[in-house]
Amino acid sequence: MLTPSDLHQYIQQHGLNARLIRDLGDTATVPLAATALGVHVDQILKTLLFYVRGKPYLVISHGVAPVPARPLADHFGVGKRQIKLARPEQVLAETGYPVGGVPPIGHLHPLPVVLARSILDYSVVYGGGGDAKTMLEIAVSDLLRHHDPVILALR
């Protein structure tokens, strides 16, 4: 299993405009994390793993927004039933991080990324930092440069 220390090393190796924030207190929910960081709730990301026809994809979206299957299905040209949210053990196996701490970068395996278009409204966002007690601050421009994601309207 990867840790925040692994993520820190990844940030350094790739020269990303990002930093880990530790010991924020209770960040178990998106509103609590936003309050602890003093930012808008839409700046808090969630990084989810979906399977589309059995192939893994990361979907990075706003933490409080649901990720509907329809835009993903339309983009990939499949039925909604072909879009499956990964189980926790699959998330750990593909990303190296446990559910609740999955960062938007630095995964065990390179994965194709889908990014919610509305994230582009911000210059800086915050995501999982490798565990339930650490957050990652990252420039959206670095997130785009690092992943070259597919950008979709997910709301």
CYANA upper distance limits for C-alpha pairs under 8 A (distance plus 0.5 A):
  1 MET  CA     92 LEU  CA      7.81
  1 MET  CA     96 GLY  CA      5.68
  1 MET  CA     97 TYR  CA      6.58
  1 MET  CA     98 PRO  CA      8.32
  2 LEU  CA      6 ASP  CA      6.43
  2 LEU  CA      7 LEU  CA      8.11
  2 LEU  CA     96 GLY  CA      5.67
  2 LEU  CA     97 TYR  CA      6.12
  2 LEU  CA    108 LEU  CA      8.25
  2 LEU  CA    130 GLY  CA      7.60
  3 THR  CA      7 LEU  CA      7.01
  3 THR  CA     97 TYR  CA      7.70
  3 THR  CA    130 GLY  CA      5.77
  3 THR  CA    131 ASP  CA      7.26
  4 PRO  CA      8 HIS  CA      6.60
  4 PRO  CA     20 LEU  CA      8.23
  4 PRO  CA    129 GLY  CA      6.38
  4 PRO  CA    130 GLY  CA      5.06
  4 PRO  CA    131 ASP  CA      7.09
  4 PRO  CA    134 THR  CA      7.68
  5 SER  CA      9 GLN  CA      6.76
  6 ASP  CA     10 TYR  CA      6.71
  7 LEU  CA     11 ILE  CA      6.72
  7 LEU  CA    105 ILE  CA      8.49
  7 LEU  CA    106 GLY  CA      6.37
  7 LEU  CA    129 GLY  CA      7.78
  7 LEU  CA    130 GLY  CA      7.20
  8 HIS  CA     12 GLN  CA      6.85
  8 HIS  CA     19 ARG  CA      7.94
  8 HIS  CA     20 LEU  CA      7.44
  9 GLN  CA     13 GLN  CA      6.62
 10 TYR  CA     14 HIS  CA      6.67
 10 TYR  CA    106 GLY  CA      6.41
 11 ILE  CA     15 GLY  CA      6.47
 11 ILE  CA     16 LEU  CA      5.83
 11 ILE  CA     17 ASN  CA      8.35
 11 ILE  CA     18 ALA  CA      7.19
 11 ILE  CA     19 ARG  CA      8.13
 11 ILE  CA    106 GLY  CA      8.10
 12 GLN  CA     16 LEU  CA      7.26
 16 LEU  CA    138 ILE  CA      8.31
 16 LEU  CA    142 ASP  CA      6.74
 17 ASN  CA    138 ILE  CA      6.48
 17 ASN  CA    139 ALA  CA      6.42
 17 ASN  CA    142 ASP  CA      6.86
 18 ALA  CA    136 LEU  CA      7.40
 18 ALA  CA    137 GLU  CA      5.84
 18 ALA  CA    138 ILE  CA      4.68
 18 ALA  CA    139 ALA  CA      6.98
 19 ARG  CA    136 LEU  CA      6.29
 19 ARG  CA    137 GLU  CA      5.80
 19 ARG  CA    138 ILE  CA      7.17
 20 LEU  CA    129 GLY  CA      6.82
 20 LEU  CA    134 THR  CA      7.20
 20 LEU  CA    135 MET  CA      6.26
 20 LEU  CA    136 LEU  CA      5.10
 20 LEU  CA    137 GLU  CA      6.76
 21 ILE  CA    129 GLY  CA      8.17
 21 ILE  CA    134 THR  CA      6.23
 21 ILE  CA    135 MET  CA      5.63
 21 ILE  CA    136 LEU  CA      6.61
 21 ILE  CA    137 GLU  CA      7.75
 22 ARG  CA    133 LYS  CA      6.94
 22 ARG  CA    134 THR  CA      5.20
 22 ARG  CA    135 MET  CA      7.06
 23 ASP  CA    133 LYS  CA      6.76
 23 ASP  CA    134 THR  CA      7.22
 24 LEU  CA     33 ALA  CA      8.50
 24 LEU  CA     36 ALA  CA      6.73
 24 LEU  CA     37 LEU  CA      8.19
 24 LEU  CA    133 LYS  CA      7.58
 24 LEU  CA    134 THR  CA      7.90
 25 GLY  CA     36 ALA  CA      7.80
 25 GLY  CA    133 LYS  CA      7.88
 26 ASP  CA     32 LEU  CA      7.00
 26 ASP  CA     33 ALA  CA      7.63
 26 ASP  CA     36 ALA  CA      8.21
 26 ASP  CA    133 LYS  CA      8.32
 27 THR  CA     31 PRO  CA      8.47
 27 THR  CA     32 LEU  CA      5.56
 27 THR  CA     33 ALA  CA      4.75
 27 THR  CA     36 ALA  CA      7.66
 27 THR  CA    132 ALA  CA      8.14
 27 THR  CA    133 LYS  CA      7.57
 28 ALA  CA     32 LEU  CA      7.16
 28 ALA  CA     33 ALA  CA      7.51
 28 ALA  CA    132 ALA  CA      7.77
 29 THR  CA     33 ALA  CA      6.68
 30 VAL  CA     34 ALA  CA      6.56
 30 VAL  CA     41 VAL  CA      6.91
 30 VAL  CA     44 ILE  CA      6.93
 30 VAL  CA     63 GLY  CA      6.42
 30 VAL  CA     64 VAL  CA      6.95
 31 PRO  CA     35 THR  CA      6.63
 31 PRO  CA     41 VAL  CA      6.45
 32 LEU  CA     36 ALA  CA      6.61
 33 ALA  CA     37 LEU  CA      6.65
 33 ALA  CA     41 VAL  CA      8.49
 33 ALA  CA     44 ILE  CA      7.94
 34 ALA  CA     38 GLY  CA      6.22
 34 ALA  CA     39 VAL  CA      5.58
 34 ALA  CA     40 HIS  CA      6.45
 34 ALA  CA     41 VAL  CA      5.71
 34 ALA  CA     43 GLN  CA      8.14
 34 ALA  CA     44 ILE  CA      7.13
 35 THR  CA     39 VAL  CA      7.06
 39 VAL  CA     43 GLN  CA      7.16
 40 HIS  CA     44 ILE  CA      8.05
 41 VAL  CA     62 HIS  CA      8.43
 41 VAL  CA     63 GLY  CA      7.97
 41 VAL  CA     64 VAL  CA      7.93
 42 ASP  CA     62 HIS  CA      5.92
 42 ASP  CA     63 GLY  CA      7.33
 42 ASP  CA     64 VAL  CA      7.83
 42 ASP  CA    119 ILE  CA      8.29
 43 GLN  CA     62 HIS  CA      7.38
 43 GLN  CA    119 ILE  CA      8.01
 43 GLN  CA    122 TYR  CA      7.59
 43 GLN  CA    124 VAL  CA      7.73
 43 GLN  CA    125 VAL  CA      5.20
 43 GLN  CA    126 TYR  CA      6.50
 44 ILE  CA     62 HIS  CA      6.48
 44 ILE  CA     63 GLY  CA      5.96
 44 ILE  CA    125 VAL  CA      6.57
 44 ILE  CA    126 TYR  CA      5.37
 44 ILE  CA    127 GLY  CA      6.35
 45 LEU  CA     60 ILE  CA      7.09
 45 LEU  CA     61 SER  CA      6.07
 45 LEU  CA     62 HIS  CA      5.09
 45 LEU  CA     63 GLY  CA      5.19
 45 LEU  CA    125 VAL  CA      7.39
 45 LEU  CA    126 TYR  CA      6.34
 45 LEU  CA    127 GLY  CA      5.28
 45 LEU  CA    128 GLY  CA      8.07
 46 LYS  CA     60 ILE  CA      6.25
 46 LYS  CA     61 SER  CA      6.02
 46 LYS  CA     62 HIS  CA      6.39
 46 LYS  CA     63 GLY  CA      5.22
 46 LYS  CA    102 VAL  CA      8.35
 46 LYS  CA    104 PRO  CA      8.23
 46 LYS  CA    127 GLY  CA      6.74
 46 LYS  CA    128 GLY  CA      7.75
 47 THR  CA     58 LEU  CA      7.01
 47 THR  CA     59 VAL  CA      6.24
 47 THR  CA     60 ILE  CA      5.09
 47 THR  CA     61 SER  CA      7.17
 47 THR  CA    102 VAL  CA      6.65
 47 THR  CA    103 PRO  CA      6.99
 47 THR  CA    104 PRO  CA      6.18
 47 THR  CA    127 GLY  CA      8.02
 47 THR  CA    128 GLY  CA      8.24
 48 LEU  CA     58 LEU  CA      6.12
 48 LEU  CA     59 VAL  CA      5.66
 48 LEU  CA     60 ILE  CA      6.92
 48 LEU  CA     85 LEU  CA      8.15
 48 LEU  CA     86 ALA  CA      8.40
 48 LEU  CA    102 VAL  CA      8.43
 49 LEU  CA     56 PRO  CA      7.11
 49 LEU  CA     57 TYR  CA      6.23
 49 LEU  CA     58 LEU  CA      5.15
 49 LEU  CA     59 VAL  CA      6.69
 49 LEU  CA     85 LEU  CA      6.73
 49 LEU  CA     86 ALA  CA      6.01
 49 LEU  CA     91 VAL  CA      6.77
 50 PHE  CA     56 PRO  CA      6.20
 50 PHE  CA     57 TYR  CA      5.82
 50 PHE  CA     58 LEU  CA      6.81
 50 PHE  CA     59 VAL  CA      7.62
 50 PHE  CA     83 ILE  CA      7.12
 50 PHE  CA     84 LYS  CA      5.93
 50 PHE  CA     85 LEU  CA      4.97
 50 PHE  CA     86 ALA  CA      5.81
 51 TYR  CA     55 LYS  CA      5.57
 51 TYR  CA     56 PRO  CA      4.95
 51 TYR  CA     57 TYR  CA      6.58
 51 TYR  CA     82 GLN  CA      8.25
 51 TYR  CA     83 ILE  CA      6.36
 51 TYR  CA     84 LYS  CA      5.58
 51 TYR  CA     85 LEU  CA      6.87
 51 TYR  CA     86 ALA  CA      7.02
 52 VAL  CA     56 PRO  CA      6.98
 52 VAL  CA     57 TYR  CA      7.78
 52 VAL  CA     76 PHE  CA      8.31
 52 VAL  CA     82 GLN  CA      6.15
 52 VAL  CA     83 ILE  CA      5.42
 52 VAL  CA     84 LYS  CA      7.06
 53 ARG  CA     82 GLN  CA      6.08
 53 ARG  CA     83 ILE  CA      7.64
 56 PRO  CA    111 LEU  CA      7.45
 56 PRO  CA    112 PRO  CA      8.09
 57 TYR  CA    111 LEU  CA      6.49
 57 TYR  CA    112 PRO  CA      5.76
 57 TYR  CA    113 VAL  CA      6.30
 57 TYR  CA    114 VAL  CA      7.69
 58 LEU  CA    111 LEU  CA      6.99
 58 LEU  CA    112 PRO  CA      6.75
 58 LEU  CA    113 VAL  CA      5.25
 58 LEU  CA    114 VAL  CA      6.64
 59 VAL  CA    113 VAL  CA      6.35
 59 VAL  CA    114 VAL  CA      5.24
 59 VAL  CA    115 LEU  CA      6.40
 59 VAL  CA    116 ALA  CA      8.20
 60 ILE  CA    104 PRO  CA      7.29
 60 ILE  CA    113 VAL  CA      7.83
 60 ILE  CA    114 VAL  CA      6.74
 60 ILE  CA    115 LEU  CA      5.38
 60 ILE  CA    116 ALA  CA      6.76
 61 SER  CA     65 ALA  CA      7.65
 61 SER  CA     67 VAL  CA      7.82
 61 SER  CA    115 LEU  CA      6.73
 61 SER  CA    116 ALA  CA      5.56
 61 SER  CA    119 ILE  CA      7.65
 61 SER  CA    154 LEU  CA      8.23
 62 HIS  CA    116 ALA  CA      8.02
 62 HIS  CA    119 ILE  CA      7.72
 65 ALA  CA    155 ARG  CA      7.85
 66 PRO  CA    155 ARG  CA      8.33
 67 VAL  CA    154 LEU  CA      6.77
 67 VAL  CA    155 ARG  CA      8.05
 68 PRO  CA     72 LEU  CA      7.97
 68 PRO  CA    154 LEU  CA      7.23
 68 PRO  CA    155 ARG  CA      8.25
 69 ALA  CA     73 ALA  CA      6.46
 69 ALA  CA     80 LYS  CA      6.17
 69 ALA  CA     83 ILE  CA      6.82
 70 ARG  CA     74 ASP  CA      6.49
 70 ARG  CA     80 LYS  CA      6.44
 71 PRO  CA     75 HIS  CA      6.57
 71 PRO  CA    152 LEU  CA      7.87
 71 PRO  CA    153 ALA  CA      7.76
 71 PRO  CA    154 LEU  CA      6.84
 72 LEU  CA     76 PHE  CA      6.68
 72 LEU  CA     80 LYS  CA      8.42
 72 LEU  CA     83 ILE  CA      7.88
 73 ALA  CA     77 GLY  CA      6.24
 73 ALA  CA     78 VAL  CA      5.44
 73 ALA  CA     79 GLY  CA      6.11
 73 ALA  CA     80 LYS  CA      5.80
 73 ALA  CA     82 GLN  CA      7.83
 73 ALA  CA     83 ILE  CA      7.11
 74 ASP  CA     78 VAL  CA      6.95
 74 ASP  CA     79 GLY  CA      8.15
 78 VAL  CA     82 GLN  CA      6.70
 79 GLY  CA     83 ILE  CA      8.04
 86 ALA  CA     90 GLN  CA      6.31
 86 ALA  CA     91 VAL  CA      6.68
 87 ARG  CA     91 VAL  CA      6.85
 88 PRO  CA     92 LEU  CA      6.81
 88 PRO  CA     98 PRO  CA      7.52
 88 PRO  CA     99 VAL  CA      6.46
 89 GLU  CA     93 ALA  CA      6.66
 90 GLN  CA     94 GLU  CA      6.57
 91 VAL  CA     95 THR  CA      6.28
 91 VAL  CA     96 GLY  CA      7.82
 91 VAL  CA     97 TYR  CA      7.56
 91 VAL  CA     98 PRO  CA      7.27
 91 VAL  CA     99 VAL  CA      7.23
 92 LEU  CA     96 GLY  CA      5.23
 92 LEU  CA     97 TYR  CA      5.49
 92 LEU  CA     98 PRO  CA      5.69
 92 LEU  CA     99 VAL  CA      7.73
 93 ALA  CA     97 TYR  CA      8.43
 93 ALA  CA    108 LEU  CA      8.48
 94 GLU  CA    107 HIS  CA      8.00
 94 GLU  CA    108 LEU  CA      6.83
 94 GLU  CA    109 HIS  CA      6.59
 95 THR  CA    102 VAL  CA      7.86
 95 THR  CA    107 HIS  CA      5.00
 95 THR  CA    108 LEU  CA      5.32
 95 THR  CA    109 HIS  CA      6.69
 96 GLY  CA    107 HIS  CA      6.55
 96 GLY  CA    108 LEU  CA      5.50
 97 TYR  CA    101 GLY  CA      6.88
 97 TYR  CA    102 VAL  CA      5.79
 97 TYR  CA    103 PRO  CA      8.35
 97 TYR  CA    107 HIS  CA      8.05
 97 TYR  CA    130 GLY  CA      6.56
 97 TYR  CA    131 ASP  CA      7.91
 98 PRO  CA    102 VAL  CA      6.68
 98 PRO  CA    130 GLY  CA      8.12
 98 PRO  CA    131 ASP  CA      7.54
100 GLY  CA    128 GLY  CA      7.44
100 GLY  CA    131 ASP  CA      7.26
100 GLY  CA    132 ALA  CA      6.19
101 GLY  CA    128 GLY  CA      5.01
101 GLY  CA    129 GLY  CA      6.26
101 GLY  CA    130 GLY  CA      5.10
101 GLY  CA    131 ASP  CA      4.57
101 GLY  CA    132 ALA  CA      5.55
101 GLY  CA    133 LYS  CA      8.41
101 GLY  CA    134 THR  CA      8.01
102 VAL  CA    127 GLY  CA      8.19
102 VAL  CA    128 GLY  CA      5.52
102 VAL  CA    129 GLY  CA      7.20
102 VAL  CA    130 GLY  CA      6.09
102 VAL  CA    131 ASP  CA      7.70
103 PRO  CA    107 HIS  CA      8.28
103 PRO  CA    127 GLY  CA      6.07
103 PRO  CA    128 GLY  CA      4.72
103 PRO  CA    129 GLY  CA      5.77
103 PRO  CA    130 GLY  CA      6.41
103 PRO  CA    136 LEU  CA      7.49
104 PRO  CA    127 GLY  CA      6.85
104 PRO  CA    128 GLY  CA      7.59
104 PRO  CA    143 LEU  CA      8.34
105 ILE  CA    143 LEU  CA      8.17
107 HIS  CA    111 LEU  CA      8.40
112 PRO  CA    147 HIS  CA      8.14
112 PRO  CA    149 PRO  CA      7.53
113 VAL  CA    147 HIS  CA      7.12
113 VAL  CA    148 ASP  CA      8.20
113 VAL  CA    149 PRO  CA      5.38
113 VAL  CA    150 VAL  CA      6.79
114 VAL  CA    149 PRO  CA      5.84
114 VAL  CA    150 VAL  CA      5.21
114 VAL  CA    151 ILE  CA      6.30
114 VAL  CA    152 LEU  CA      7.40
115 LEU  CA    119 ILE  CA      7.97
115 LEU  CA    149 PRO  CA      6.54
115 LEU  CA    150 VAL  CA      6.61
115 LEU  CA    151 ILE  CA      5.38
115 LEU  CA    152 LEU  CA      6.77
116 ALA  CA    120 LEU  CA      8.45
116 ALA  CA    151 ILE  CA      6.39
116 ALA  CA    152 LEU  CA      5.82
116 ALA  CA    153 ALA  CA      6.20
116 ALA  CA    154 LEU  CA      6.04
117 ARG  CA    151 ILE  CA      5.88
117 ARG  CA    152 LEU  CA      5.77
117 ARG  CA    153 ALA  CA      5.64
117 ARG  CA    154 LEU  CA      7.66
118 SER  CA    153 ALA  CA      7.58
119 ILE  CA    125 VAL  CA      8.46
119 ILE  CA    140 VAL  CA      8.17
120 LEU  CA    140 VAL  CA      7.39
122 TYR  CA    140 VAL  CA      7.41
123 SER  CA    139 ALA  CA      6.24
123 SER  CA    140 VAL  CA      5.83
123 SER  CA    141 SER  CA      7.64
124 VAL  CA    137 GLU  CA      7.39
124 VAL  CA    138 ILE  CA      6.18
124 VAL  CA    139 ALA  CA      4.90
124 VAL  CA    140 VAL  CA      5.96
125 VAL  CA    137 GLU  CA      6.36
125 VAL  CA    138 ILE  CA      6.13
125 VAL  CA    139 ALA  CA      6.90
125 VAL  CA    140 VAL  CA      7.00
126 TYR  CA    135 MET  CA      6.95
126 TYR  CA    136 LEU  CA      5.80
126 TYR  CA    137 GLU  CA      5.03
126 TYR  CA    138 ILE  CA      6.78
127 GLY  CA    135 MET  CA      6.21
127 GLY  CA    136 LEU  CA      5.59
127 GLY  CA    137 GLU  CA      7.20
128 GLY  CA    132 ALA  CA      7.92
128 GLY  CA    134 THR  CA      7.12
128 GLY  CA    135 MET  CA      5.43
128 GLY  CA    136 LEU  CA      6.24
129 GLY  CA    133 LYS  CA      8.19
129 GLY  CA    134 THR  CA      5.13
129 GLY  CA    135 MET  CA      4.64
129 GLY  CA    136 LEU  CA      5.11
130 GLY  CA    134 THR  CA      6.97
130 GLY  CA    135 MET  CA      8.10
138 ILE  CA    142 ASP  CA      7.51
138 ILE  CA    143 LEU  CA      7.53
139 ALA  CA    143 LEU  CA      6.96
140 VAL  CA    144 LEU  CA      6.70
141 SER  CA    145 ARG  CA      6.61
142 ASP  CA    146 HIS  CA      6.29
143 LEU  CA    147 HIS  CA      6.64
143 LEU  CA    148 ASP  CA      8.45
144 LEU  CA    148 ASP  CA      5.71
144 LEU  CA    149 PRO  CA      6.95
